[in-house]
Amino acid sequence: MTDQAVDAGDTAVTEEEQRPAAEPSPTESQFLGRTRELKELRADIERAGLDTLAGRKAPRARVLLIAGKPGSGRTALAEELVRQVADSYPDGVLRARLTEPDGTPVATERTARDLLAALELTAPAGADGDELSERLREGLATRRVLLLLDDAADAEQVDVLLPETPDCLVVAVSGGPLTGISDVRPCTLGGLDTKSALELLDRYTGSVRITVDPLAAQGLVEICASQPAALVLAGAWLAHRPKAAVADLAKQLRTEGDEGRLLDVLERVFRLSYAALPSAAARILRLLSLAPAGLVDPHTASALAGCSVGAARTTLDDFTRLGLVRSVESPLPQYEVPGCLLPLLRSLTETQDRPAELQLARARMLERTVRLLVSCRAITETDSSPAREKLAGMPRALRFPNPRAAADWLRIRQPALLAAARLAVADGELDTLARRLMAALVRAMVAHFGTQAAAPELYGIHRLVLDVAERRDLPREKAAALLNLADLDAQTGRTRNALARYRAALDAGREANDPYATGRAMESVGGAHQELGDHDRAADWFGRALAQRLARDEREDVARLHGRIATAHTYAGRYGEALRNWRSAITGYRRNGDVAGQARALSEMGRVQEYAGRPEESLAICQEAVEWARRAEDTRLQAALHLRLADTLDRLGDPAAARLHRGAAERMLGDELPEDASTREHDANACEIRSTPEED
């Protein structure tokens, strides 16, 4: 099938969108049972470790392991433990999930980056897992935090994140033992005690039905193996059938099959709940297994099922009351499919939905996401008539009331949006939609957060774009992705990596016959060589880019490249070549009517004359530059030039005139001007010339 799909169900009632999320299920509001386990875990925090017994200081944080099968309440127990001991960790609680909903282990790079962000520490774009985990350990070394690592797939995932300080505590949740981490005693979960299990049922059914037939209630608990997930589904089933007796449910479950493993128990209760759903609701429930990161909002459910947003919201609230999904605490309506139910839903989709129908549902979901991202970005361009027209043409359910609401949506939904991009690329059959999604996501994030703030996420997106471009043999998009990745490498100091990517982008640009990509790549190669101190090669590559710009009569770029060549010659000490190129740049700016560019070029030309030991020529050029800066209304450049004139006049033996120029600079900038402003101005202009052009 094609990877284009018609977006269905865009219309929604406004009241439905504003209605608060459904109330959480009883198991989420209060914790039940596990008294013995909690007591053991708390005692384990205080017990002496092997290092302490051996007379050594513990080198790392204590690790508590809660092991159990999905549906056993292992995460709920971990959260309750965290709640009880959190006050002992003044620097807060950090949480991370180490396994994707489909069972794929989460890369250490992504986990460490998320934890660093929670600590408000920098995480360079493109850094690998080893570097980020090392930064995380450094950040935790002086803190006292509690780290909850949920759904760990193996010991290695946990080990690489362990703080190297005994002041921190790690609570890990896993399906089994974490062999390889020393001094860890697992707390293995079975079922709830009978009293707690009956109380859990009581919260759904009320006390009457439990009291009138206590034996049937105990029998139901035994059938459910006292497992919280199965009991929640059973209790919700009874709550929606007030006339049904507990014995009726127990009888139906006994006929479903033999008691056995937890999955069998849970599956029997789940299939009973599923069988009672209307066909439309059952279809929506099955399709929720396709939701990225297991996170669902009304738009996602609406697009997957092809229904209205309002209908999807109502259905999700119904699922919440039935225990089939959980409401996520969030300013926006968001829901989560319990991890223990996802395998059952996927099994149902395999048997009841055709592959083409599932692919169409994925396409609808991606298309809806693209349109929401386009709307999210368009709301920031309210001064643009095309943007206003684009917004006005969108269905009401896809429009945001203001930029703040759009930014909040983008921030809250970012994990699901990034997961959607990863899944779309991994699918391999929806590449056109995947490319549109990633382009829209990049534009929205840049518009709301800025390139620097969003750089780590953008790096991952550009790598996905590169994967698609290489798979589909799209040299133009490959060149663009390589240029973007190289720019981010350069910004984080990985100049040699950037240089390699710029060269690869040049090859891809030539293959695509894309003059912009090739010119941009050649100039960026020159910039990378200049950053590495190889000014001869930098000038050569800038010259190659200049030749292409001249051939295409791109006059603004020609003037700018003359300036970059002049800068490279200046660093190499070839002041004659530098002056010739600055003169060419000034001529170009004058022909283009760029007064500000002409002022800056004259300023740099005056600097070169000063380096060459010609203070009189530098003085004359700087005086001319001051006049052009005044015409350009560039106050800071005027002030910097006045300071340079003052320094030059001091060297020429005219302190009175120097004081006049310093006074003029102070009047222009006041307290804004630091004492070493002349030095800073020198550095700022040098960086400005050496930096990648703004259009890059």
VOKOL-637247 format. One line per 2 residues: their letters; for each residue x, y, z of C-alpha. Coordinates in nm, 2 decimals, padded with zeros to 4 digits, always signed. Layout:
N
A	X,Y,Z | ...
***
This chain:
696
MT	+00.00,+00.00,+00.00 | +00.11,+00.36,-00.03
DQ	+00.24,+00.56,+00.26 | -00.02,+00.83,+00.21
AV	-00.35,+00.81,+00.39 | -00.65,+01.03,+00.43
DA	-00.69,+01.17,+00.78 | -01.02,+01.08,+00.92
GD	-01.22,+01.21,+01.21 | -01.08,+01.56,+01.24
TA	-01.39,+01.71,+01.39 | -01.45,+01.72,+01.76
VT	-01.68,+01.89,+02.00 | -01.49,+02.17,+02.19
EE	-01.64,+02.06,+02.53 | -01.51,+01.71,+02.48
EQ	-01.15,+01.85,+02.44 | -01.18,+02.06,+02.75
RP	-01.34,+01.79,+02.97 | -01.09,+01.67,+03.24
AA	-00.94,+01.33,+03.21 | -01.12,+01.03,+03.37
EP	-01.06,+00.97,+03.73 | -00.78,+00.72,+03.79
SP	-00.87,+00.37,+03.89 | -00.87,+00.28,+04.26
TE	-00.54,+00.09,+04.25 | -00.37,+00.41,+04.14
SQ	-00.50,+00.63,+04.41 | -00.42,+00.41,+04.71
FL	-00.16,+00.13,+04.76 | -00.27,-00.20,+04.91
GR	-00.09,-00.48,+05.09 | +00.28,-00.57,+05.04
TR	+00.35,-00.48,+05.41 | +00.61,-00.76,+05.44
EL	+00.78,-00.67,+05.12 | +00.80,-00.30,+05.21
KE	+00.94,-00.38,+05.55 | +01.21,-00.60,+05.40
LR	+01.30,-00.34,+05.14 | +01.33,-00.06,+05.39
AD	+01.54,-00.29,+05.61 | +01.76,-00.37,+05.31
IE	+01.84,+00.00,+05.27 | +01.99,+00.02,+05.62
RA	+02.17,-00.32,+05.63 | +02.55,-00.33,+05.60
GL	+02.67,-00.42,+05.26 | +02.96,-00.65,+05.18
DT	+03.20,-00.37,+05.15 | +03.11,-00.23,+05.49
LA	+03.14,-00.57,+05.65 | +03.49,-00.60,+05.49
GR	+03.59,-00.26,+05.64 | +03.57,-00.08,+05.31
KA	+03.36,+00.22,+05.21 | +03.08,+00.13,+04.97
PR	+03.20,+00.25,+04.62 | +02.85,+00.29,+04.47
AR	+02.49,+00.33,+04.55 | +02.29,+00.06,+04.71
VL	+02.06,-00.13,+04.46 | +01.72,-00.26,+04.57
LI	+01.57,-00.51,+04.32 | +01.19,-00.57,+04.29
AG	+01.14,-00.87,+04.07 | +00.81,-01.00,+03.94
KP	+00.61,-01.07,+03.63 | +00.41,-00.81,+03.44
GS	+00.08,-00.75,+03.63 | +00.22,-00.85,+03.97
GR	+00.23,-00.49,+04.09 | +00.60,-00.46,+04.08
TA	+00.61,-00.10,+03.96 | +00.33,+00.00,+04.21
LA	+00.54,-00.14,+04.49 | +00.85,+00.04,+04.37
EE	+00.65,+00.37,+04.36 | +00.52,+00.31,+04.71
LV	+00.87,+00.25,+04.84 | +00.99,+00.56,+04.67
RQ	+00.71,+00.76,+04.83 | +00.79,+00.63,+05.18
VA	+01.16,+00.71,+05.17 | +01.18,+01.01,+04.93
DS	+01.22,+01.25,+05.22 | +01.56,+01.10,+05.29
YP	+01.69,+01.21,+04.95 | +01.68,+01.59,+04.94
DG	+01.80,+01.62,+04.58 | +01.48,+01.44,+04.46
VL	+01.37,+01.13,+04.27 | +01.47,+01.04,+03.92
RA	+01.27,+00.80,+03.71 | +01.35,+00.61,+03.39
RL	+01.19,+00.32,+03.20 | +01.45,+00.09,+03.05
TE	+01.23,-00.11,+02.81 | +01.01,+00.00,+02.53
PD	+00.65,-00.12,+02.53 | +00.73,-00.37,+02.26
GT	+01.01,-00.52,+02.48 | +01.31,-00.35,+02.31
PV	+01.57,-00.23,+02.56 | +01.61,+00.15,+02.57
AT	+01.95,+00.27,+02.46 | +02.17,+00.39,+02.74
ER	+02.23,+00.71,+02.55 | +01.86,+00.80,+02.56
TA	+01.81,+00.70,+02.93 | +02.12,+00.90,+03.04
RD	+02.02,+01.20,+02.84 | +01.67,+01.20,+02.99
LL	+01.81,+01.17,+03.35 | +02.06,+01.46,+03.28
AA	+01.78,+01.67,+03.16 | +01.59,+01.60,+03.48
LE	+01.89,+01.71,+03.67 | +01.91,+02.02,+03.45
LT	+02.26,+01.93,+03.34 | +02.39,+01.97,+02.98
AP	+02.39,+01.67,+02.75 | +02.58,+01.75,+02.43
AG	+02.40,+01.66,+02.11 | +02.54,+01.35,+01.95
AD	+02.73,+01.23,+02.26 | +02.74,+00.85,+02.29
GD	+02.61,+00.64,+02.58 | +02.95,+00.61,+02.75
EL	+03.01,+00.99,+02.76 | +02.65,+01.06,+02.88
SE	+02.66,+00.79,+03.15 | +02.99,+00.93,+03.27
RL	+02.84,+01.28,+03.29 | +02.54,+01.14,+03.47
RE	+02.77,+00.98,+03.73 | +02.96,+01.30,+03.77
GL	+02.63,+01.49,+03.82 | +02.51,+01.25,+04.08
AT	+02.85,+01.23,+04.27 | +02.76,+01.54,+04.48
RR	+02.39,+01.47,+04.51 | +02.17,+01.25,+04.73
VL	+01.90,+01.12,+04.50 | +01.67,+00.82,+04.46
LL	+01.68,+00.66,+04.12 | +01.39,+00.44,+04.01
LD	+01.48,+00.23,+03.71 | +01.16,+00.05,+03.59
DA	+01.14,-00.25,+03.37 | +01.51,-00.33,+03.34
AD	+01.59,-00.58,+03.07 | +01.93,-00.69,+03.21
AE	+02.20,-00.60,+03.46 | +02.41,-00.41,+03.21
QV	+02.14,-00.15,+03.17 | +02.13,-00.08,+03.54
DV	+02.51,-00.11,+03.61 | +02.60,+00.16,+03.36
LL	+02.37,+00.41,+03.53 | +02.47,+00.34,+03.90
PE	+02.58,+00.65,+04.09 | +02.93,+00.61,+04.23
TP	+02.83,+00.73,+04.57 | +02.67,+00.55,+04.86
DC	+02.46,+00.86,+04.93 | +02.22,+00.77,+04.65
LV	+01.98,+00.48,+04.63 | +01.87,+00.28,+04.32
VA	+01.54,+00.10,+04.31 | +01.54,-00.13,+04.01
VS	+01.23,-00.32,+03.87 | +01.28,-00.63,+03.66
GG	+01.13,-00.96,+03.56 | +01.41,-01.15,+03.72
PL	+01.75,-01.13,+03.90 | +02.01,-00.88,+03.78
TG	+02.31,-01.12,+03.77 | +02.63,-00.92,+03.76
IS	+02.54,-00.64,+04.01 | +02.70,-00.72,+04.34
DV	+02.53,-00.71,+04.68 | +02.18,-00.72,+04.54
RP	+01.90,-00.92,+04.71 | +01.59,-00.94,+04.50
CT	+01.24,-00.89,+04.65 | +01.04,-01.14,+04.44
LG	+00.67,-01.07,+04.42 | +00.39,-01.33,+04.42
GL	+00.03,-01.25,+04.47 | -00.13,-01.01,+04.72
DT	-00.23,-01.15,+05.06 | -00.60,-01.26,+05.07
KS	-00.71,-00.96,+05.28 | -00.56,-00.70,+05.05
AL	-00.69,-00.89,+04.74 | -01.04,-00.88,+04.88
EL	-01.01,-00.52,+04.97 | -00.90,-00.44,+04.61
LD	-01.22,-00.62,+04.48 | -01.42,-00.44,+04.74
RY	-01.31,-00.10,+04.60 | -01.48,-00.18,+04.27
TG	-01.77,-00.39,+04.37 | -01.87,-00.25,+04.71
SV	-01.87,-00.44,+05.03 | -02.22,-00.60,+04.99
RI	-02.13,-00.85,+04.71 | -01.81,-00.95,+04.90
TV	-01.99,-00.99,+05.23 | -02.29,-01.19,+05.11
DP	-02.07,-01.45,+04.94 | -01.72,-01.45,+05.10
LA	-01.64,-01.79,+04.97 | -01.71,-01.69,+04.61
AQ	-01.49,-01.38,+04.66 | -01.21,-01.59,+04.80
GL	-01.25,-01.83,+04.51 | -01.23,-01.54,+04.26
VE	-00.91,-01.42,+04.43 | -00.76,-01.77,+04.40
IC	-00.86,-01.79,+04.03 | -00.68,-01.46,+03.98
AS	-00.38,-01.59,+04.17 | -00.41,-01.28,+04.38
QP	-00.24,-01.08,+04.10 | -00.33,-00.71,+04.11
AA	-00.37,-00.67,+03.73 | -00.61,-00.96,+03.71
LV	-00.80,-00.84,+04.01 | -00.84,-00.49,+03.87
LA	-00.99,-00.63,+03.55 | -01.22,-00.86,+03.75
GA	-01.33,-00.58,+03.98 | -01.40,-00.35,+03.70
WL	-01.60,-00.62,+03.52 | -01.82,-00.66,+03.83
AH	-01.85,-00.29,+03.88 | -02.01,-00.25,+03.54
RP	-02.25,-00.53,+03.61 | -02.42,-00.45,+03.94
KA	-02.66,-00.74,+03.91 | -02.39,-01.00,+03.85
AV	-02.28,-01.21,+04.15 | -01.91,-01.27,+04.23
AD	-01.98,-01.64,+04.19 | -02.10,-01.58,+03.83
LA	-01.77,-01.43,+03.74 | -01.57,-01.70,+03.92
KQ	-01.77,-01.96,+03.73 | -01.71,-01.80,+03.39
LR	-01.34,-01.77,+03.46 | -01.31,-02.14,+03.56
TE	-01.46,-02.24,+03.23 | -01.21,-02.03,+03.03
GD	-00.93,-02.27,+03.10 | -00.70,-02.43,+03.35
EG	-00.53,-02.22,+03.61 | -00.16,-02.18,+03.54
RL	+00.10,-01.91,+03.48 | +00.03,-01.55,+03.55
LD	-00.01,-01.47,+03.18 | -00.28,-01.74,+03.15
VL	-00.47,-01.60,+03.45 | -00.45,-01.24,+03.33
ER	-00.54,-01.35,+02.97 | -00.86,-01.52,+03.09
VF	-00.98,-01.22,+03.28 | -00.88,-00.98,+03.00
RL	-01.06,-01.19,+02.73 | -01.37,-01.18,+02.94
SY	-01.36,-00.80,+02.96 | -01.27,-00.78,+02.60
AA	-01.56,-01.00,+02.49 | -01.81,-00.77,+02.65
LP	-01.69,-00.46,+02.45 | -01.89,-00.34,+02.15
SA	-01.72,-00.42,+01.83 | -01.62,-00.06,+01.76
AA	-01.47,-00.02,+02.11 | -01.29,-00.36,+02.08
RI	-01.13,-00.25,+01.76 | -01.01,+00.08,+01.92
LR	-00.86,-00.12,+02.21 | -00.67,-00.35,+01.97
LL	-00.53,-00.06,+01.78 | -00.40,+00.11,+02.09
SL	-00.12,-00.15,+02.07 | +00.02,+00.06,+01.78
AP	+00.05,+00.38,+01.99 | +00.41,+00.50,+02.01
AG	+00.57,+00.45,+02.35 | +00.24,+00.31,+02.47
LV	+00.11,+00.67,+02.53 | -00.23,+00.75,+02.39
DP	-00.42,+01.08,+02.36 | -00.76,+01.14,+02.20
HT	-00.60,+01.24,+01.87 | -00.39,+00.92,+01.85
AS	-00.69,+00.70,+01.93 | -00.91,+00.90,+01.69
AL	-00.66,+00.86,+01.40 | -00.59,+00.49,+01.46
AG	-00.96,+00.41,+01.46 | -01.08,+00.67,+01.21
CS	-01.34,+00.82,+01.45 | -01.39,+01.16,+01.59
VG	-01.17,+01.30,+01.87 | -01.47,+01.33,+02.10
AA	-01.57,+00.97,+02.05 | -01.22,+00.86,+02.10
RT	-01.19,+01.05,+02.43 | -01.52,+00.90,+02.56
TL	-01.40,+00.55,+02.47 | -01.06,+00.60,+02.64
DD	-01.24,+00.72,+02.96 | -01.45,+00.41,+02.94
FT	-01.14,+00.19,+02.91 | -01.00,+00.37,+03.21
RL	-01.30,+00.27,+03.42 | -01.27,-00.09,+03.29
GL	-00.90,-00.10,+03.39 | -00.79,-00.15,+03.03
VR	-00.59,+00.17,+03.02 | -00.45,+00.41,+03.28
SV	-00.50,+00.78,+03.29 | -00.16,+00.96,+03.30
ES	-00.12,+01.25,+03.53 | -00.07,+01.53,+03.28
PL	-00.21,+01.88,+03.20 | -00.34,+01.72,+02.88
PQ	-00.56,+01.41,+02.85 | -00.31,+01.13,+02.82
YE	-00.35,+00.75,+02.87 | -00.12,+00.46,+02.90
VP	-00.18,+00.10,+02.80 | -00.06,-00.13,+03.09
GC	+00.25,-00.31,+02.98 | +00.11,-00.65,+03.09
LL	-00.18,-00.60,+02.84 | +00.02,-00.50,+02.54
PL	+00.12,-00.86,+02.44 | -00.25,-00.96,+02.46
LR	-00.36,-00.67,+02.24 | -00.09,-00.75,+01.98
SL	-00.20,-01.11,+01.98 | -00.55,-01.00,+01.91
TE	-00.45,-00.77,+01.62 | -00.26,-01.05,+01.46
TQ	-00.57,-01.27,+01.46 | -00.85,-01.02,+01.40
DR	-00.70,-00.74,+01.19 | -00.55,-00.77,+00.84
PA	-00.20,-00.64,+00.79 | -00.33,-00.38,+00.54
EL	-00.58,-00.25,+00.79 | -00.31,-00.21,+01.06
QL	-00.08,-00.03,+00.81 | -00.37,+00.20,+00.72
AR	-00.42,+00.28,+01.09 | -00.05,+00.36,+01.13
AR	-00.06,+00.59,+00.83 | -00.37,+00.77,+00.96
ML	-00.19,+00.82,+01.30 | +00.13,+00.96,+01.13
ER	-00.08,+01.18,+00.90 | -00.27,+01.32,+01.20
TV	+00.06,+01.38,+01.39 | +00.21,+01.57,+01.09
RL	-00.09,+01.79,+01.07 | -00.08,+01.87,+01.44
LV	+00.29,+01.95,+01.42 | +00.22,+02.18,+01.12
SC	-00.05,+02.36,+01.32 | +00.19,+02.37,+01.62
RA	+00.45,+02.56,+01.42 | +00.20,+02.77,+01.22
IT	+00.06,+02.93,+01.54 | +00.40,+03.09,+01.60
ET	+00.38,+03.27,+01.26 | +00.07,+03.47,+01.33
DS	+00.21,+03.78,+01.15 | +00.23,+03.58,+00.83
SP	-00.08,+03.58,+00.61 | +00.00,+03.24,+00.46
AR	+00.04,+03.10,+00.81 | -00.30,+03.25,+00.92
EK	-00.46,+03.11,+00.61 | -00.31,+02.77,+00.68
LA	-00.44,+02.77,+01.03 | -00.79,+02.89,+00.92
GM	-00.81,+02.60,+00.68 | -00.74,+02.34,+00.94
PR	-01.02,+02.16,+01.13 | -01.10,+02.31,+01.46
AL	-00.97,+02.00,+01.65 | -00.62,+02.05,+01.50
RF	-00.59,+02.42,+01.59 | -00.42,+02.55,+01.91
PN	-00.57,+02.86,+02.08 | -00.23,+03.03,+02.12
PR	+00.15,+02.97,+02.10 | +00.17,+02.88,+02.47
AA	-00.08,+02.60,+02.44 | +00.11,+02.47,+02.13
AD	+00.44,+02.47,+02.31 | +00.29,+02.29,+02.61
WL	+00.14,+02.03,+02.38 | +00.48,+01.98,+02.21
RI	+00.67,+01.95,+02.53 | +00.42,+01.70,+02.69
RQ	+00.38,+01.49,+02.38 | +00.76,+01.50,+02.29
PA	+00.84,+01.14,+02.41 | +00.55,+01.00,+02.20
LL	+00.64,+01.22,+01.90 | +01.00,+01.10,+01.90
AA	+00.89,+00.74,+01.95 | +00.65,+00.79,+01.65
AR	+00.94,+00.90,+01.44 | +01.16,+00.60,+01.54
LA	+00.87,+00.35,+01.48 | +00.79,+00.51,+01.14
VA	+01.15,+00.47,+01.03 | +01.18,+00.12,+01.16
DG	+00.86,+00.02,+00.98 | +01.02,+00.08,+00.64
EL	+00.69,+00.09,+00.45 | +00.58,+00.44,+00.54
DT	+00.90,+00.64,+00.45 | +00.72,+00.93,+00.28
LA	+00.51,+00.99,+00.59 | +00.81,+00.93,+00.81
RR	+01.01,+01.20,+00.63 | +00.72,+01.44,+00.65
LM	+00.68,+01.37,+01.02 | +01.05,+01.43,+01.09
AA	+01.05,+01.75,+00.89 | +00.74,+01.88,+01.07
LV	+00.88,+01.78,+01.41 | +01.21,+01.96,+01.35
RA	+01.04,+02.28,+01.24 | +00.80,+02.28,+01.53
MV	+01.08,+02.22,+01.79 | +01.30,+02.49,+01.64
AH	+01.01,+02.73,+01.63 | +00.91,+02.67,+02.00
FG	+01.24,+02.58,+02.17 | +01.52,+02.71,+01.95
TQ	+01.79,+02.51,+01.78 | +02.03,+02.51,+02.07
AA	+01.78,+02.40,+02.33 | +01.64,+02.12,+02.10
AP	+01.98,+02.02,+01.97 | +02.00,+01.67,+02.14
EL	+01.66,+01.57,+02.01 | +01.73,+01.72,+01.66
YG	+02.05,+01.51,+01.64 | +01.85,+01.19,+01.68
IH	+01.59,+01.30,+01.43 | +01.86,+01.39,+01.17
RL	+02.01,+01.05,+01.22 | +01.67,+00.89,+01.14
VL	+01.64,+01.11,+00.83 | +01.99,+00.99,+00.72
DV	+01.87,+00.63,+00.77 | +01.57,+00.68,+00.55
AE	+01.77,+00.87,+00.29 | +02.03,+00.59,+00.26
RR	+01.77,+00.32,+00.25 | +01.57,+00.50,-00.02
DL	+01.88,+00.62,-00.21 | +01.79,+00.99,-00.17
PR	+02.11,+01.18,-00.21 | +01.96,+01.53,-00.17
EK	+01.81,+01.44,+00.17 | +02.12,+01.25,+00.26
AA	+02.32,+01.56,+00.20 | +02.08,+01.77,+00.41
AL	+02.09,+01.53,+00.70 | +02.47,+01.50,+00.69
LN	+02.50,+01.88,+00.69 | +02.27,+01.91,+00.99
LA	+02.45,+01.64,+01.18 | +02.79,+01.80,+01.10
DL	+02.67,+02.14,+01.22 | +02.56,+01.99,+01.56
DA	+02.90,+01.80,+01.58 | +03.08,+02.13,+01.52
QT	+02.88,+02.31,+01.78 | +02.97,+02.05,+02.04
GR	+03.35,+02.05,+01.96 | +03.36,+01.73,+01.76
TR	+03.52,+01.91,+01.47 | +03.69,+01.61,+01.31
NA	+03.36,+01.42,+01.31 | +03.20,+01.73,+01.16
LA	+03.47,+01.75,+00.89 | +03.41,+01.39,+00.78
RY	+03.03,+01.45,+00.76 | +03.08,+01.77,+00.56
RA	+03.29,+01.58,+00.31 | +03.02,+01.31,+00.29
AL	+02.76,+01.58,+00.24 | +02.96,+01.72,-00.04
DA	+02.97,+01.39,-00.22 | +02.60,+01.34,-00.17
GR	+02.53,+01.70,-00.29 | +02.73,+01.64,-00.61
EA	+02.54,+01.31,-00.67 | +02.21,+01.49,-00.63
ND	+02.34,+01.78,-00.85 | +02.23,+02.02,-00.57
PY	+02.43,+02.35,-00.59 | +02.31,+02.47,-00.25
AT	+02.43,+02.15,-00.07 | +02.76,+02.14,-00.25
GR	+02.83,+02.51,-00.19 | +02.73,+02.49,+00.17
AM	+02.94,+02.17,+00.22 | +03.25,+02.32,+00.06
ES	+03.22,+02.63,+00.28 | +03.16,+02.42,+00.59
VG	+03.46,+02.20,+00.51 | +03.66,+02.53,+00.50
GA	+03.52,+02.63,+00.83 | +03.61,+02.30,+00.99
HQ	+03.97,+02.32,+00.87 | +03.99,+02.68,+01.00
EL	+03.86,+02.56,+01.34 | +04.14,+02.29,+01.34
GD	+04.40,+02.56,+01.27 | +04.47,+02.46,+00.91
HD	+04.42,+02.81,+00.76 | +04.57,+02.72,+00.42
RA	+04.32,+02.45,+00.35 | +04.04,+02.67,+00.49
AD	+04.13,+02.94,+00.24 | +04.14,+02.69,-00.04
WF	+03.79,+02.54,+00.04 | +03.64,+02.89,+00.08
GR	+03.79,+02.97,-00.26 | +03.62,+02.67,-00.41
AL	+03.29,+02.77,-00.26 | +03.35,+03.13,-00.39
AQ	+03.40,+03.00,-00.74 | +03.07,+02.83,-00.74
RL	+02.89,+03.13,-00.60 | +03.05,+03.35,-00.87
AR	+02.94,+03.11,-01.14 | +02.58,+03.13,-01.01
DE	+02.60,+03.51,-00.96 | +02.50,+03.48,-00.59
RE	+02.63,+03.82,-00.49 | +02.55,+03.83,-00.12
DV	+02.73,+03.50,-00.07 | +03.02,+03.62,-00.28
AR	+03.08,+03.92,-00.06 | +03.05,+03.70,+00.26
LH	+03.30,+03.44,+00.12 | +03.55,+03.71,+00.04
GR	+03.54,+03.80,+00.41 | +03.59,+03.44,+00.52
IA	+03.89,+03.40,+00.28 | +04.03,+03.72,+00.42
TA	+03.99,+03.59,+00.78 | +04.17,+03.27,+00.69
HT	+04.46,+03.47,+00.54 | +04.47,+03.69,+00.85
YA	+04.51,+03.40,+01.08 | +04.79,+03.27,+00.85
GR	+04.96,+03.60,+00.87 | +04.92,+03.68,+00.50
YG	+04.80,+04.04,+00.55 | +04.83,+04.14,+00.18
EA	+04.59,+03.86,+00.07 | +04.36,+03.94,+00.35
LR	+04.34,+04.31,+00.26 | +04.27,+04.23,-00.11
NW	+03.98,+04.00,-00.01 | +03.84,+04.25,+00.24
RS	+03.84,+04.52,-00.04 | +03.65,+04.27,-00.26
AI	+03.41,+04.21,+00.02 | +03.35,+04.58,+00.07
TG	+03.29,+04.63,-00.30 | +03.04,+04.34,-00.30
YR	+02.85,+04.48,+00.01 | +02.84,+04.83,-00.15
RN	+02.70,+04.69,-00.47 | +02.44,+04.49,-00.28
GD	+02.34,+04.79,-00.07 | +02.44,+04.62,+00.25
VA	+02.55,+04.91,+00.47 | +02.59,+04.70,+00.79
GQ	+02.80,+04.44,+00.60 | +03.02,+04.72,+00.45
AR	+03.07,+04.87,+00.81 | +03.18,+04.53,+00.95
AL	+03.41,+04.46,+00.65 | +03.58,+04.80,+00.70
SE	+03.62,+04.73,+01.07 | +03.79,+04.40,+00.99
MG	+04.01,+04.57,+00.73 | +04.12,+04.82,+00.98
RV	+04.21,+04.54,+01.22 | +04.43,+04.37,+00.95
QE	+04.61,+04.71,+00.89 | +04.68,+04.72,+01.26
YA	+04.81,+04.36,+01.26 | +05.03,+04.46,+00.97
GR	+05.19,+04.75,+01.17 | +05.02,+05.03,+00.98
PE	+04.84,+05.23,+01.26 | +04.78,+05.54,+01.04
ES	+04.60,+05.34,+00.77 | +04.41,+05.15,+01.04
LA	+04.30,+05.48,+01.20 | +04.17,+05.62,+00.87
IC	+03.98,+05.30,+00.78 | +03.82,+05.28,+01.13
QE	+03.71,+05.64,+01.11 | +03.54,+05.55,+00.78
AV	+03.39,+05.24,+00.94 | +03.24,+05.45,+01.22
EW	+03.05,+05.65,+00.97 | +02.91,+05.34,+00.79
AR	+02.82,+05.19,+01.13 | +02.63,+05.51,+01.21
RA	+02.44,+05.48,+00.89 | +02.37,+05.12,+00.96
ED	+02.25,+05.22,+01.31 | +02.47,+04.95,+01.46
TR	+02.55,+05.11,+01.80 | +02.76,+04.82,+01.94
LQ	+02.98,+04.82,+01.63 | +03.02,+05.20,+01.66
AA	+03.12,+05.17,+02.02 | +03.37,+04.89,+01.95
LH	+03.52,+05.10,+01.67 | +03.55,+05.40,+01.90
LR	+03.74,+05.19,+02.15 | +03.97,+05.06,+01.87
LA	+04.03,+05.41,+01.76 | +04.12,+05.51,+02.12
DT	+04.37,+05.22,+02.14 | +04.53,+05.32,+01.81
LD	+04.55,+05.69,+01.91 | +04.72,+05.59,+02.24
RL	+04.98,+05.41,+02.04 | +05.02,+05.71,+01.81
GD	+05.07,+05.94,+02.11 | +04.74,+06.13,+02.12
PA	+04.58,+06.04,+02.46 | +04.35,+06.34,+02.45
AA	+04.18,+06.22,+02.13 | +04.18,+05.86,+02.27
RL	+03.98,+05.98,+02.58 | +03.73,+06.14,+02.35
HR	+03.66,+05.82,+02.17 | +03.64,+05.62,+02.49
GA	+03.39,+05.87,+02.62 | +03.18,+05.83,+02.30
AE	+03.18,+05.45,+02.35 | +03.08,+05.48,+02.71
RM	+02.79,+05.72,+02.62 | +02.67,+05.47,+02.36
LG	+02.67,+05.16,+02.58 | +02.68,+05.30,+02.93
DE	+02.72,+05.03,+03.20 | +02.68,+04.76,+02.94
LP	+03.04,+04.80,+02.83 | +03.29,+04.59,+03.02
ED	+03.64,+04.70,+03.10 | +03.79,+04.46,+02.84
AS	+03.53,+04.55,+02.58 | +03.79,+04.60,+02.31
TR	+03.93,+04.25,+02.36 | +03.58,+04.10,+02.37
EH	+03.49,+04.29,+02.06 | +03.79,+04.15,+01.89
DA	+03.69,+03.79,+01.99 | +03.33,+03.84,+01.90
NA	+03.40,+03.96,+01.55 | +03.65,+03.69,+01.49
CE	+03.39,+03.43,+01.60 | +03.13,+03.59,+01.39
IR	+03.35,+03.56,+01.08 | +03.46,+03.21,+01.16
ST	+03.11,+03.08,+01.24 | +02.89,+02.89,+01.00
PE	+02.67,+03.13,+00.79 | +02.33,+03.20,+00.94
ED	+02.15,+03.03,+00.65 | +02.33,+02.70,+00.74
***
